[in-house]
Amino acid sequence: MLRIENAGEQDHQLRLARLHDGASLRGWLHAEGRLGTDLVGVARMGPGTVAYLPVDLQAGDYVLYCLVPDPGS
């Protein structure tokens, strides 16, 4: 069980992807995610909110990321 807490000052969202065997984070970033498989996620969360995400993770490398744009950048 993953406990997800938005301790920031703006909305966030969480996605969890498993990298394909042999893929790196750098490669995943430049390939726009095609080097991994999205598994689960949490919908948009406001500041101060908490969610629990049940997961059954196999051995491997994973990426956690947010797709909510930062209005400041």
Biopython code that builds the backbone (N, CA, C, O; Angstrom):
import numpy as np
from Bio.PDB.StructureBuilder import StructureBuilder

atoms = [
    (1, "MET", "N", (0.858, -1.169, 0.000)),
    (1, "MET", "CA", (0.000, 0.000, 0.000)),
    (1, "MET", "C", (0.904, 1.232, 0.000)),
    (1, "MET", "O", (1.755, 1.388, 0.876)),
    (2, "LEU", "N", (0.714, 2.090, -0.974)),
    (2, "LEU", "CA", (1.441, 3.355, -1.017)),
    (2, "LEU", "C", (0.557, 4.452, -0.440)),
    (2, "LEU", "O", (-0.620, 4.565, -0.785)),
    (3, "ARG", "N", (1.137, 5.253, 0.436)),
    (3, "ARG", "CA", (0.440, 6.421, 0.965)),
    (3, "ARG", "C", (0.930, 7.616, 0.160)),
    (3, "ARG", "O", (2.125, 7.910, 0.135)),
    (4, "ILE", "N", (0.012, 8.293, -0.489)),
    (4, "ILE", "CA", (0.331, 9.437, -1.344)),
    (4, "ILE", "C", (-0.171, 10.694, -0.638)),
    (4, "ILE", "O", (-1.357, 10.811, -0.330)),
    (5, "GLU", "N", (0.733, 11.623, -0.386)),
    (5, "GLU", "CA", (0.353, 12.881, 0.265)),
    (5, "GLU", "C", (0.828, 14.047, -0.579)),
    (5, "GLU", "O", (1.998, 14.116, -0.957)),
    (6, "ASN", "N", (-0.082, 14.964, -0.871)),
    (6, "ASN", "CA", (0.287, 16.186, -1.575)),
    (6, "ASN", "C", (0.649, 17.224, -0.518)),
    (6, "ASN", "O", (-0.221, 17.898, 0.034)),
    (7, "ALA", "N", (1.949, 17.342, -0.245)),
    (7, "ALA", "CA", (2.436, 18.299, 0.743)),
    (7, "ALA", "C", (2.817, 19.627, 0.083)),
    (7, "ALA", "O", (3.372, 20.513, 0.733)),
    (8, "GLY", "N", (2.516, 19.756, -1.211)),
    (8, "GLY", "CA", (2.854, 20.977, -1.932)),
    (8, "GLY", "C", (1.783, 22.039, -1.798)),
    (8, "GLY", "O", (0.849, 21.912, -1.006)),
    (9, "GLU", "N", (1.939, 23.094, -2.591)),
    (9, "GLU", "CA", (1.013, 24.220, -2.546)),
    (9, "GLU", "C", (0.110, 24.292, -3.774)),
    (9, "GLU", "O", (-0.675, 25.230, -3.910)),
    (10, "GLN", "N", (0.215, 23.308, -4.668)),
    (10, "GLN", "CA", (-0.636, 23.283, -5.857)),
    (10, "GLN", "C", (-1.122, 21.850, -6.092)),
    (10, "GLN", "O", (-0.631, 20.907, -5.471)),
    (11, "ASP", "N", (-2.087, 21.705, -6.994)),
    (11, "ASP", "CA", (-2.599, 20.376, -7.314)),
    (11, "ASP", "C", (-1.499, 19.498, -7.901)),
    (11, "ASP", "O", (-0.572, 19.986, -8.548)),
    (12, "HIS", "N", (-1.619, 18.206, -7.664)),
    (12, "HIS", "CA", (-0.724, 17.219, -8.261)),
    (12, "HIS", "C", (-1.529, 15.985, -8.604)),
    (12, "HIS", "O", (-2.672, 15.832, -8.174)),
    (13, "GLN", "N", (-0.931, 15.123, -9.370)),
    (13, "GLN", "CA", (-1.497, 13.852, -9.767)),
    (13, "GLN", "C", (-0.336, 12.865, -9.742)),
    (13, "GLN", "O", (0.817, 13.274, -9.880)),
    (14, "LEU", "N", (-0.611, 11.588, -9.573)),
    (14, "LEU", "CA", (0.482, 10.624, -9.545)),
    (14, "LEU", "C", (0.200, 9.496, -10.516)),
    (14, "LEU", "O", (-0.905, 8.956, -10.566)),
    (15, "ARG", "N", (1.212, 9.154, -11.280)),
    (15, "ARG", "CA", (1.177, 7.965, -12.124)),
    (15, "ARG", "C", (2.412, 7.133, -11.797)),
    (15, "ARG", "O", (3.483, 7.666, -11.509)),
    (16, "LEU", "N", (2.240, 5.832, -11.849)),
    (16, "LEU", "CA", (3.330, 4.899, -11.585)),
    (16, "LEU", "C", (3.522, 4.047, -12.827)),
    (16, "LEU", "O", (2.590, 3.391, -13.293)),
    (17, "ALA", "N", (4.733, 4.060, -13.357)),
    (17, "ALA", "CA", (5.057, 3.272, -14.544)),
    (17, "ALA", "C", (6.241, 2.364, -14.240)),
    (17, "ALA", "O", (7.165, 2.753, -13.526)),
    (18, "ARG", "N", (6.208, 1.160, -14.784)),
    (18, "ARG", "CA", (7.340, 0.241, -14.671)),
    (18, "ARG", "C", (8.160, 0.373, -15.945)),
    (18, "ARG", "O", (7.642, 0.234, -17.053)),
    (19, "LEU", "N", (9.455, 0.645, -15.765)),
    (19, "LEU", "CA", (10.340, 0.748, -16.922)),
    (19, "LEU", "C", (10.522, -0.624, -17.552)),
    (19, "LEU", "O", (10.593, -1.635, -16.853)),
    (20, "HIS", "N", (10.598, -0.651, -18.872)),
    (20, "HIS", "CA", (10.903, -1.897, -19.559)),
    (20, "HIS", "C", (12.319, -2.337, -19.181)),
    (20, "HIS", "O", (13.169, -1.502, -18.876)),
    (21, "ASP", "N", (12.566, -3.625, -19.202)),
    (21, "ASP", "CA", (13.895, -4.145, -18.868)),
    (21, "ASP", "C", (14.956, -3.457, -19.707)),
    (21, "ASP", "O", (14.816, -3.350, -20.925)),
    (22, "GLY", "N", (16.020, -2.989, -19.060)),
    (22, "GLY", "CA", (17.119, -2.318, -19.743)),
    (22, "GLY", "C", (16.903, -0.835, -19.977)),
    (22, "GLY", "O", (17.831, -0.144, -20.397)),
    (23, "ALA", "N", (15.695, -0.320, -19.717)),
    (23, "ALA", "CA", (15.417, 1.105, -19.923)),
    (23, "ALA", "C", (15.932, 1.909, -18.734)),
    (23, "ALA", "O", (15.985, 1.412, -17.609)),
    (24, "SER", "N", (16.307, 3.152, -18.997)),
    (24, "SER", "CA", (16.772, 4.054, -17.942)),
    (24, "SER", "C", (15.781, 5.204, -17.789)),
    (24, "SER", "O", (14.961, 5.456, -18.671)),
    (25, "LEU", "N", (15.871, 5.888, -16.667)),
    (25, "LEU", "CA", (15.031, 7.065, -16.460)),
    (25, "LEU", "C", (15.309, 8.106, -17.539)),
    (25, "LEU", "O", (14.379, 8.700, -18.085)),
    (26, "ARG", "N", (16.562, 8.325, -17.844)),
    (26, "ARG", "CA", (16.928, 9.303, -18.883)),
    (26, "ARG", "C", (16.296, 8.914, -20.228)),
    (26, "ARG", "O", (15.747, 9.765, -20.928)),
    (27, "GLY", "N", (16.378, 7.642, -20.577)),
    (27, "GLY", "CA", (15.776, 7.172, -21.822)),
    (27, "GLY", "C", (14.270, 7.329, -21.807)),
    (27, "GLY", "O", (13.674, 7.718, -22.811)),
    (28, "TRP", "N", (13.647, 7.027, -20.671)),
    (28, "TRP", "CA", (12.197, 7.150, -20.535)),
    (28, "TRP", "C", (11.773, 8.608, -20.730)),
    (28, "TRP", "O", (10.789, 8.882, -21.416)),
    (29, "LEU", "N", (12.513, 9.538, -20.128)),
    (29, "LEU", "CA", (12.176, 10.956, -20.266)),
    (29, "LEU", "C", (12.255, 11.409, -21.718)),
    (29, "LEU", "O", (11.383, 12.144, -22.182)),
    (30, "HIS", "N", (13.277, 10.985, -22.435)),
    (30, "HIS", "CA", (13.461, 11.412, -23.824)),
    (30, "HIS", "C", (12.540, 10.679, -24.799)),
    (30, "HIS", "O", (12.283, 11.168, -25.899)),
    (31, "ALA", "N", (12.046, 9.516, -24.399)),
    (31, "ALA", "CA", (11.148, 8.743, -25.265)),
    (31, "ALA", "C", (9.690, 9.036, -24.951)),
    (31, "ALA", "O", (8.803, 8.373, -25.489)),
    (32, "GLU", "N", (9.423, 10.009, -24.097)),
    (32, "GLU", "CA", (8.066, 10.396, -23.706)),
    (32, "GLU", "C", (7.283, 9.200, -23.175)),
    (32, "GLU", "O", (6.107, 9.037, -23.497)),
    (33, "GLY", "N", (7.925, 8.370, -22.368)),
    (33, "GLY", "CA", (7.237, 7.290, -21.678)),
    (33, "GLY", "C", (7.116, 5.989, -22.432)),
    (33, "GLY", "O", (6.595, 5.022, -21.878)),
    (34, "ARG", "N", (7.571, 5.915, -23.671)),
    (34, "ARG", "CA", (7.396, 4.686, -24.439)),
    (34, "ARG", "C", (8.305, 3.554, -23.964)),
    (34, "ARG", "O", (8.196, 2.434, -24.462)),
    (35, "LEU", "N", (9.186, 3.820, -23.026)),
    (35, "LEU", "CA", (10.081, 2.791, -22.501)),
    (35, "LEU", "C", (9.559, 2.210, -21.199)),
    (35, "LEU", "O", (10.306, 1.586, -20.446)),
    (36, "GLY", "N", (8.279, 2.415, -20.937)),
    (36, "GLY", "CA", (7.676, 1.896, -19.720)),
    (36, "GLY", "C", (6.194, 1.652, -19.914)),
    (36, "GLY", "O", (5.615, 2.020, -20.936)),
    (37, "THR", "N", (5.589, 1.027, -18.918)),
    (37, "THR", "CA", (4.163, 0.719, -18.956)),
    (37, "THR", "C", (3.486, 1.327, -17.737)),
    (37, "THR", "O", (3.840, 1.005, -16.603)),
    (38, "ASP", "N", (2.509, 2.206, -17.965)),
    (38, "ASP", "CA", (1.746, 2.769, -16.845)),
    (38, "ASP", "C", (0.977, 1.655, -16.148)),
    (38, "ASP", "O", (0.345, 0.822, -16.797)),
    (39, "LEU", "N", (1.037, 1.650, -14.820)),
    (39, "LEU", "CA", (0.373, 0.613, -14.046)),
    (39, "LEU", "C", (-0.849, 1.138, -13.302)),
    (39, "LEU", "O", (-1.950, 0.609, -13.453)),
    (40, "VAL", "N", (-0.654, 2.171, -12.508)),
    (40, "VAL", "CA", (-1.727, 2.723, -11.677)),
    (40, "VAL", "C", (-1.509, 4.217, -11.523)),
    (40, "VAL", "O", (-0.481, 4.753, -11.937)),
    (41, "GLY", "N", (-2.484, 4.881, -10.925)),
    (41, "GLY", "CA", (-2.340, 6.298, -10.681)),
    (41, "GLY", "C", (-3.384, 6.809, -9.711)),
    (41, "GLY", "O", (-4.296, 6.088, -9.307)),
    (42, "VAL", "N", (-3.227, 8.061, -9.349)),
    (42, "VAL", "CA", (-4.151, 8.761, -8.465)),
    (42, "VAL", "C", (-4.595, 10.015, -9.203)),
    (42, "VAL", "O", (-3.778, 10.725, -9.790)),
    (43, "ALA", "N", (-5.899, 10.281, -9.169)),
    (43, "ALA", "CA", (-6.445, 11.466, -9.830)),
    (43, "ALA", "C", (-5.892, 12.738, -9.190)),
    (43, "ALA", "O", (-5.229, 12.691, -8.153)),
    (44, "ARG", "N", (-6.169, 13.838, -9.809)),
    (44, "ARG", "CA", (-5.708, 15.143, -9.322)),
    (44, "ARG", "C", (-6.041, 15.317, -7.843)),
    (44, "ARG", "O", (-7.170, 15.086, -7.412)),
    (45, "MET", "N", (-5.039, 15.726, -7.083)),
    (45, "MET", "CA", (-5.182, 15.904, -5.632)),
    (45, "MET", "C", (-4.826, 17.333, -5.265)),
    (45, "MET", "O", (-3.818, 17.865, -5.728)),
    (46, "GLY", "N", (-5.639, 17.943, -4.448)),
    (46, "GLY", "CA", (-5.352, 19.288, -3.975)),
    (46, "GLY", "C", (-4.333, 19.277, -2.856)),
    (46, "GLY", "O", (-4.054, 18.223, -2.285)),
    (47, "PRO", "N", (-3.768, 20.436, -2.531)),
    (47, "PRO", "CA", (-2.803, 20.539, -1.442)),
    (47, "PRO", "C", (-3.375, 19.993, -0.133)),
    (47, "PRO", "O", (-4.531, 20.247, 0.206)),
    (48, "GLY", "N", (-2.558, 19.246, 0.588)),
    (48, "GLY", "CA", (-2.948, 18.721, 1.890)),
    (48, "GLY", "C", (-3.762, 17.441, 1.853)),
    (48, "GLY", "O", (-4.134, 16.925, 2.907)),
    (49, "THR", "N", (-4.051, 16.911, 0.663)),
    (49, "THR", "CA", (-4.852, 15.691, 0.587)),
    (49, "THR", "C", (-3.968, 14.450, 0.637)),
    (49, "THR", "O", (-2.780, 14.496, 0.317)),
    (50, "VAL", "N", (-4.583, 13.331, 1.051)),
    (50, "VAL", "CA", (-3.889, 12.047, 1.172)),
    (50, "VAL", "C", (-4.723, 10.986, 0.464)),
    (50, "VAL", "O", (-5.952, 10.999, 0.541)),
    (51, "ALA", "N", (-4.054, 10.073, -0.219)),
    (51, "ALA", "CA", (-4.719, 8.938, -0.865)),
    (51, "ALA", "C", (-3.887, 7.690, -0.602)),
    (51, "ALA", "O", (-2.687, 7.772, -0.337)),
    (52, "TYR", "N", (-4.533, 6.547, -0.679)),
    (52, "TYR", "CA", (-3.851, 5.267, -0.516)),
    (52, "TYR", "C", (-4.024, 4.471, -1.795)),
    (52, "TYR", "O", (-5.124, 4.377, -2.341)),
    (53, "LEU", "N", (-2.935, 3.903, -2.263)),
    (53, "LEU", "CA", (-2.927, 3.211, -3.545)),
    (53, "LEU", "C", (-2.433, 1.780, -3.343)),
    (53, "LEU", "O", (-1.250, 1.570, -3.076)),
    (54, "PRO", "N", (-3.332, 0.785, -3.467)),
    (54, "PRO", "CA", (-2.882, -0.595, -3.329)),
    (54, "PRO", "C", (-2.123, -1.027, -4.582)),
    (54, "PRO", "O", (-2.626, -0.885, -5.697)),
    (55, "VAL", "N", (-0.937, -1.545, -4.400)),
    (55, "VAL", "CA", (-0.115, -1.984, -5.530)),
    (55, "VAL", "C", (0.531, -3.327, -5.214)),
    (55, "VAL", "O", (0.772, -3.660, -4.054)),
    (56, "ASP", "N", (0.802, -4.080, -6.251)),
    (56, "ASP", "CA", (1.536, -5.336, -6.149)),
    (56, "ASP", "C", (2.680, -5.220, -7.144)),
    (56, "ASP", "O", (2.523, -5.548, -8.320)),
    (57, "LEU", "N", (3.824, -4.756, -6.673)),
    (57, "LEU", "CA", (4.944, -4.458, -7.561)),
    (57, "LEU", "C", (5.881, -5.655, -7.684)),
    (57, "LEU", "O", (6.248, -6.291, -6.696)),
    (58, "GLN", "N", (6.251, -5.935, -8.916)),
    (58, "GLN", "CA", (7.247, -6.962, -9.195)),
    (58, "GLN", "C", (8.627, -6.305, -9.173)),
    (58, "GLN", "O", (8.736, -5.079, -9.222)),
    (59, "ALA", "N", (9.668, -7.111, -9.099)),
    (59, "ALA", "CA", (11.028, -6.571, -9.139)),
    (59, "ALA", "C", (11.222, -5.787, -10.435)),
    (59, "ALA", "O", (10.767, -6.211, -11.498)),
    (60, "GLY", "N", (11.887, -4.667, -10.345)),
    (60, "GLY", "CA", (12.134, -3.842, -11.525)),
    (60, "GLY", "C", (12.329, -2.396, -11.132)),
    (60, "GLY", "O", (12.386, -2.059, -9.949)),
    (61, "ASP", "N", (12.431, -1.548, -12.136)),
    (61, "ASP", "CA", (12.610, -0.114, -11.935)),
    (61, "ASP", "C", (11.311, 0.601, -12.308)),
    (61, "ASP", "O", (10.662, 0.272, -13.301)),
    (62, "TYR", "N", (10.954, 1.584, -11.489)),
    (62, "TYR", "CA", (9.690, 2.293, -11.650)),
    (62, "TYR", "C", (9.916, 3.798, -11.687)),
    (62, "TYR", "O", (10.931, 4.303, -11.207)),
    (63, "VAL", "N", (8.946, 4.505, -12.268)),
    (63, "VAL", "CA", (8.949, 5.960, -12.330)),
    (63, "VAL", "C", (7.626, 6.444, -11.747)),
    (63, "VAL", "O", (6.561, 5.946, -12.113)),
    (64, "LEU", "N", (7.695, 7.416, -10.838)),
    (64, "LEU", "CA", (6.513, 8.122, -10.345)),
    (64, "LEU", "C", (6.538, 9.505, -10.980)),
    (64, "LEU", "O", (7.562, 10.188, -10.952)),
    (65, "TYR", "N", (5.412, 9.916, -11.553)),
    (65, "TYR", "CA", (5.404, 11.236, -12.198)),
    (65, "TYR", "C", (4.029, 11.884, -12.121)),
    (65, "TYR", "O", (3.018, 11.235, -11.856)),
    (66, "CYS", "N", (4.033, 13.175, -12.360)),
    (66, "CYS", "CA", (2.820, 14.003, -12.310)),
    (66, "CYS", "C", (2.655, 14.692, -13.652)),
    (66, "CYS", "O", (3.632, 15.153, -14.242)),
    (67, "LEU", "N", (1.412, 14.766, -14.141)),
    (67, "LEU", "CA", (1.137, 15.417, -15.424)),
    (67, "LEU", "C", (0.440, 16.771, -15.273)),
    (67, "LEU", "O", (0.022, 17.361, -16.269)),
    (68, "VAL", "N", (0.311, 17.267, -14.045)),
    (68, "VAL", "CA", (-0.301, 18.578, -13.841)),
    (68, "VAL", "C", (0.772, 19.638, -14.074)),
    (68, "VAL", "O", (1.780, 19.654, -13.367)),
    (69, "PRO", "N", (0.576, 20.519, -15.045)),
    (69, "PRO", "CA", (1.585, 21.539, -15.327)),
    (69, "PRO", "C", (1.729, 22.535, -14.182)),
    (69, "PRO", "O", (0.767, 22.832, -13.473)),
    (70, "ASP", "N", (2.922, 23.035, -14.018)),
    (70, "ASP", "CA", (3.219, 24.051, -13.007)),
    (70, "ASP", "C", (2.908, 25.409, -13.614)),
    (70, "ASP", "O", (3.549, 25.803, -14.589)),
    (71, "PRO", "N", (1.938, 26.137, -13.063)),
    (71, "PRO", "CA", (1.576, 27.427, -13.664)),
    (71, "PRO", "C", (2.724, 28.434, -13.646)),
    (71, "PRO", "O", (2.720, 29.383, -14.429)),
    (72, "GLY", "N", (3.705, 28.241, -12.765)),
    (72, "GLY", "CA", (4.828, 29.172, -12.686)),
    (72, "GLY", "C", (5.890, 28.931, -13.730)),
    (72, "GLY", "O", (6.741, 29.790, -13.959)),
    (73, "SER", "N", (5.856, 27.768, -14.372)),
    (73, "SER", "CA", (6.905, 27.490, -15.370)),
    (73, "SER", "C", (6.310, 26.911, -16.620)),
    (73, "SER", "O", (7.036, 26.614, -17.569)),
]
sb = StructureBuilder()
sb.init_structure("model")
sb.init_model(0)
sb.init_chain("A")
sb.init_seg("    ")
for serial, (resi, resn, name, xyz) in enumerate(atoms, 1):
    if name == "N":
        sb.init_residue(resn, " ", resi, " ")
    sb.init_atom(name, np.array(xyz, "f"), 0.0, 1.0, " ", f" {name:<3s}", serial, name[0])
structure = sb.get_structure()
